[in-house]
């Protein structure tokens, strides 16, 4: 029976344990470039003992950023600084992963520390915002442009080109971000997609863009390297939204296209919904997808204690646990968890005195 500190192999990549650093925006880039903050922030989590360290969402085109300070990978010039970070993550024993993203109608906002409101062109923002349909995220948000078929193809290519650059930078895992109300989720959910063409209406049509992005990325991403997709398993609405049953059906389709793991989150497509937040509140979705679509899953969301994380793995709820805020609070959480759970210590030899 697997436990939190058992290695996990996907394709030809071996993770030293089942702990992942979840993608978390740092709002510290200029023009999409990684810098010393990203190097220190991400490498320290590798020193801290995680099995896989993900970057924050990296935008595949400039207007796909959530904020002007987001990480980007739309240019070859972004590769060099990312490669430095990747090398350090690998040197310290973790696997480096990158999340590829496009914010769609939720783009061009101020970073949270500045209020998170939509920015216009006079405030470092940009227009137009784009989405599946001309439906604003909220009453205070601008109405986006519905993407033309031509622009849809350009975005598919942007994801593929970003995957190529990720490979050049040395990443071993790519995750496609199709959750939290961002562009690919905007196509999936009927709450944001009222198109009448091949990309709207039926389940088959609403999932088309994500499936085409996956196919384009898988074509350029080595067969030896894992491909993950993050989804919102539910929109948390009673009617007419995206739900767990559609997520299971989608996961089955993605598996046939070469996706290796579903990173299972939820929500984000519309504001103001009630989410019953409690420890591990999303693990039920990871478990159902794992069981009913027969694909490995990652569990994320208020996973904080070593015992809780270990139980998720031991009881086969998910194959990976992704920690966010807990690893912001304590980059060395994996080392302390190993000690608490009675496994061999992972502590770097430089820190051995910590046990004295």
Buried (B, 14 or more C-beta within 10 A) or exposed (E): EBBBBBEBEBBEBEBBBBBBBBBBBBBBBEEBBBBEEBBEBBBBBBBBBBBBBBBBBBBBBBBBBBBBBBBBBBBEEBBEBBBBBBBBBBEBBBBBBBBBBBBBBBBBBBBEEEEEEBBEEEEEBBBBBBBBBBBBBEEEBBBBBBBEEEEBEEBBBBBBBBBBBBBEBBBBBBBBBBBBBBBBBBBBBBBBBEBEEEBBBEBEBBBBBBBBBBEBBBEBBBEEBBBBBBBBBBBBBEEEBBBBEBBBBBBBBBBEBBBBBBBBBBBBBBEEBEEEEEEBBBBBBBBBBBEBBEBBBBBBBBBBBBEBBBBBBEEEBBBBBBBBEBBBEBBBBBBBBBBEBEBEBBBBEEEEEEEE
